[in-house]
Amino acid sequence: MAANTIKMQLIQYEYDKIILSKIAVFSTQRRCILTTFGLLIFTGLVPLFMYANLSKTDASVLKRGLIQTSSEGNFEEARAARLKHETMRLNMVNERERIRQAYKDQNLDDDILEEVIVHEGNVDSLERTLRDIVNNSRPFNIGIVGGSISAGGGLSCKECIYAHKLGKSLERILGSPVNVYNGAVGATDSQYYAYCLEAHLDAKNMDLLLWELAANDFNKGLGPSSQEDLTRTILSLPNQPQLMFINFIFGRQMREGSCANSEDTGGKELNSHYGVPSLSMKGAVCDQVKNGEVYDYIAYDQNHPSSLIHTMMELFIRDFLLDILEDILEIDENDQLTKLPATPLPQPLFDHSALTHAQCWSSLLPQHGTGKYLLPMTSEGWRAVALTGALNMNRTDSKKCWITSKQGSVIIFPLDIEPYKDLTSTVALTTLTCDECGTVIVYIDNNIKNSILVHSKFSAKVTHTHIISNSINAGNHNITVVALSDNFFQLAAIMTAYNTTF
């Protein structure tokens, strides 16, 4: 009762201010009517008389206030929303100053973001999400799809990773929880994630997905088709998360005076074709790289970008998101949020086919998603191992896999392929390569006649995906892997997907 009384008094106070302002103006023009107003006040007729003479704005304010008092919840929610918006506006001012000072500390121009933005893209999904977060103080869920750069390769601490820094900055700005799910695994690529996205991230519950595989895709000679497959998968998710491309450059490229990454082999075309916002480190460092001024940009391992590069990328992403937040705060907080209409994807740009309904059984970590861990139904001469090079406490990933080094070793995995239309499924497996790795034979359902040889010898330790068959029916199957030599063989994942032709 006391709370309602106070609310009514607050509304009455606002009401009285409007009434008195109108009386003052009215009395200046018609002094002779003041006595009449005095009588009307005491008879209680002023509210009716004055309400009829209020401007539309004053009347709507008054009406809104009176309606809100009828519901304590509505009153509190409206007041909290207005307070949140005003707090956010103040945060924006402070954050702009922080970014300006940070750019100055890094010897970057205030307008450096214009050089970093490759494509502004369509941010409708992100705008809607941020409005929901600002209005309802709900958590902001960010997922990272990336390689060793996002997993912390070459850094001295997990807190140095750009994604971790971004989460902390956004919590300060939004005043709401920000959950960063880092699903990055070193040495992977877009082809692997086109099958295994859901193993590492619960993508259907993400608000923002940051793709960071430009350096990996380029260095492994992977064309744009796999990035396109992954892009289409993400843009087709029912929750409509915002996808952003975050393009880094490997340290070894910079040492050689090069800024090359997958933007140069189709990535830029994908940005515009699918309307995906894209930020690139090229716009910030390439002039210095070409001049050999790269000492501060390369990590201690001489392979990955340094913590300074991570700091810069976090600044660029934060600056980009801040522009969107500032636009959002110009929208009336009472405007209703509506679900974005589903927009059909354009025809594929680089291929006339695309993967869909992928399934993945992986041993690579971390696994924040809904996929299943890779477990055999029977095994002889194989063992699950966490590779020594992956046990870096400053990283967020771990390369675990099934390993053998004995000829004739056999491992069999169950395979339950979910149906999709009347199509047959593609079955693939992912290995971890090495310069002394060997070869295995792989077949499905004891069909040795159609077996496939899989070689894993390569100069670098990276994932490589091999297609085993393109014509397996939905249902329960098994896949057998047999070692053909005493050389190491490292098996990381088994995957299935349907290949849709356009």
Secondary structure, 3 states (H helix, E strand, C coil): CHHHHHHHHHHHHHHHHHHHHHHHHHHHHCHHHHHHHHHHHHHCCHHHHHHHHCCHHHHHHHHHHHHHHCCHHHHHHHHHHHHHHHHHHHHHHHHHHHHHHHHHHCCCCCCHHHHHEEECCCCHHHHHHHHHHHHHCCCEEEEEEECHHHHCCCCCCHHHCHHHHHHHHHHHHHCCCEEEEECCCCCCCHHHHHHHHHHHECHHHCCEEEEECHHHHHHCCCCHHHHHHHHHHHHCCCCCCEEEEEECCCHHHHHCCCCCCHHHHCHHHHHHHHCCCEEECHHHHHHHHHCCCCHHHECCCCCCECHHHHHHHHHHHHHHHHHHHHHHCCCCCCCCCCCCCCCCCCCCCCCCEEEEEEEEEECCECCECCCEECCCCEEECCEEEECHHHCCCCCCCECEEEEECCCCCEEEEEEEECCCCCCCEEEEEEEECECCCCEEEEEECCCHHHCEEEECECCCCCEEEEEEEEEECCEEEEEEEEECCCCCEEEEEEEEEEEEEC
